[in-house]
Amino acid sequence: MQALLTHLVGSIVQHPDDLSVRINEGDASVMFEMVVNSEDRDIFEQDGYRTMRSLKNILSAAVGKRKATLEIVEEHTLEGEE
């Protein structure tokens, strides 16, 4: 799932080298945290967060019955894979 999100987001941001993804998987949910370059944040916040909703829909399909949560953070706060 990390590769999926990295591939999707890396293709739409201007600074893909600054992208970092961390995932925390639980029994009922999967939390995705992304750190992106500050210049790329607008891509996800424009049009009423339409891009974020689209990414979350794709991730929800990928995780199956578990709930997918996607957040853009300044730095990672979760323990998990980077």
C-alpha positions as CSV (number, residue, x, y, z in Angstrom):
1,M,0.0,0.0,0.0
2,Q,2.9,2.3,0.7
3,A,4.1,1.8,-2.9
4,L,0.6,2.5,-4.2
5,L,0.3,5.8,-2.4
6,T,3.9,6.8,-3.2
7,H,3.3,6.1,-6.9
8,L,0.0,8.1,-7.0
9,V,1.2,11.1,-5.1
10,G,4.7,11.1,-6.6
11,S,3.2,11.5,-10.0
12,I,1.2,14.7,-9.1
13,V,3.6,16.6,-6.9
14,Q,6.4,18.9,-8.2
15,H,8.9,17.6,-5.5
16,P,8.5,13.8,-5.4
17,D,11.9,13.4,-3.7
18,D,10.4,15.3,-0.6
19,L,7.5,12.8,-0.3
20,S,7.5,10.5,2.7
21,V,4.8,8.1,3.6
22,R,4.2,6.2,6.8
23,I,1.5,3.6,7.5
24,N,0.1,2.4,10.7
25,E,-2.1,-0.7,10.3
26,G,-4.6,-1.8,12.9
27,D,-7.3,-4.5,13.0
28,A,-10.1,-2.1,12.0
29,S,-8.2,0.8,10.3
30,V,-5.1,1.8,8.3
31,M,-3.7,5.3,8.9
32,F,-1.6,6.9,6.1
33,E,0.5,9.9,6.9
34,M,2.2,11.9,4.1
35,V,4.9,14.5,4.4
36,V,5.1,16.6,1.2
37,N,7.0,19.7,0.2
38,S,5.2,22.9,1.4
39,E,4.9,24.0,-2.2
40,D,3.0,20.9,-3.0
41,R,0.4,21.2,-0.2
42,D,-1.9,23.3,-2.4
43,I,-2.4,20.5,-4.8
44,F,-4.2,18.5,-2.1
45,E,-6.1,21.5,-0.6
46,Q,-7.6,23.0,-3.7
47,D,-11.1,22.3,-4.9
48,G,-12.3,21.5,-1.5
49,Y,-9.8,18.8,-0.9
50,R,-11.0,16.9,-4.0
51,T,-7.6,15.2,-4.6
52,M,-7.4,14.1,-1.0
53,R,-10.9,12.5,-1.2
54,S,-9.9,10.8,-4.4
55,L,-6.7,9.4,-2.9
56,K,-8.7,8.2,0.2
57,N,-11.2,6.5,-2.0
58,I,-8.5,4.6,-3.8
59,L,-6.8,3.6,-0.5
60,S,-10.1,2.5,1.0
61,A,-10.6,0.1,-1.9
62,A,-7.0,-1.1,-1.4
63,V,-7.4,-1.8,2.4
64,G,-10.7,-3.7,2.0
65,K,-13.0,-3.8,5.0
66,R,-10.7,-1.7,7.2
67,K,-11.2,2.1,7.4
68,A,-8.5,4.2,5.5
69,T,-7.4,7.5,7.0
70,L,-5.1,9.9,5.0
71,E,-3.5,12.9,6.5
72,I,-0.8,15.4,5.4
73,V,1.5,16.1,8.3
74,E,4.5,18.4,8.9
75,E,6.4,15.4,10.2
76,H,5.6,11.8,11.0
77,T,4.1,11.1,14.4
78,L,3.2,7.4,14.0
79,E,5.4,4.5,14.7
80,G,5.5,2.3,11.6
81,E,7.0,1.8,8.2
82,E,8.5,4.7,6.4
